Amino acid sequence: MTQATTRPLPAAPSRRRAWRDILVGWSFILPNFIGFALFTLVPMTAAFALAFLDWDSYSTPRVGRAGELRAAAAR
């Protein structure tokens, strides 16, 4: 007859080790998030905001023609 051998289960990682693993993961992905935000989201947001301005790059930017029409109608 053979005797069954049991191996001890590996110890659960400590909280400190788990937090360290999480921080290491974030340290790898965070530069990618920052680069994406800086070079993609910021220009897209600026382009979206500029789409609502009537601006020829030389004069002061104005909000589109609808505001001017309302101001003229109120006179």
C-alpha positions as CSV (number, residue, x, y, z in Angstrom):
1,M,0.0,0.0,0.0
2,T,1.2,3.5,-0.8
3,Q,1.0,6.4,1.5
4,A,-0.4,9.6,0.1
5,T,1.8,12.6,0.6
6,T,0.4,16.0,0.9
7,R,2.2,19.2,0.2
8,P,1.6,22.3,2.3
9,L,-0.3,25.0,0.5
10,P,1.7,28.1,-0.4
11,A,1.3,31.0,2.1
12,A,-1.1,33.8,1.1
13,P,0.7,36.9,0.1
14,S,0.8,39.6,2.8
15,R,-1.1,42.9,2.4
16,R,2.2,44.7,2.0
17,R,3.3,42.4,-0.8
18,A,-0.1,42.8,-2.5
19,W,0.1,46.6,-2.3
20,R,3.7,46.5,-3.7
21,D,2.6,44.4,-6.6
22,I,-0.3,46.8,-7.3
23,L,2.1,49.8,-7.2
24,V,4.5,48.1,-9.5
25,G,1.7,47.5,-12.0
26,W,0.6,51.1,-11.8
27,S,4.1,52.4,-12.3
28,F,4.2,50.6,-15.6
29,I,0.8,51.7,-16.9
30,L,0.7,55.3,-15.6
31,P,3.1,56.8,-18.1
32,N,1.0,55.4,-20.9
33,F,-2.1,56.9,-19.4
34,I,-0.4,60.3,-19.0
35,G,0.9,60.2,-22.6
36,F,-2.5,59.3,-24.0
37,A,-4.1,62.1,-22.0
38,L,-1.5,64.7,-22.9
39,F,-1.2,63.9,-26.7
40,T,-4.7,62.7,-27.5
41,L,-7.4,63.8,-25.1
42,V,-6.1,67.4,-24.5
43,P,-5.9,68.2,-28.3
44,M,-9.3,66.6,-28.9
45,T,-10.9,68.6,-26.1
46,A,-9.2,71.8,-27.3
47,A,-10.4,71.2,-30.9
48,F,-14.0,70.6,-29.6
49,A,-13.9,73.8,-27.6
50,L,-12.5,75.8,-30.6
51,A,-15.3,74.5,-32.8
52,F,-17.7,76.7,-30.9
53,L,-15.6,79.9,-31.4
54,D,-15.6,82.3,-34.2
55,W,-11.9,83.0,-34.4
56,D,-9.6,83.9,-37.2
57,S,-6.4,83.6,-35.0
58,Y,-5.7,87.4,-35.2
59,S,-8.7,88.9,-33.3
60,T,-10.2,88.1,-29.9
61,P,-12.2,84.9,-30.0
62,R,-15.9,85.3,-29.9
63,V,-18.6,82.7,-29.2
64,G,-20.5,81.7,-32.4
65,R,-23.0,83.8,-34.3
66,A,-26.0,82.8,-32.2
67,G,-24.9,85.1,-29.4
68,E,-24.5,88.0,-31.7
69,L,-27.9,87.5,-33.2
70,R,-29.5,87.4,-29.8
71,A,-27.7,90.6,-28.8
72,A,-28.8,92.3,-32.0
73,A,-32.4,91.2,-31.5
74,A,-32.4,92.6,-27.9
75,R,-31.6,96.1,-29.1
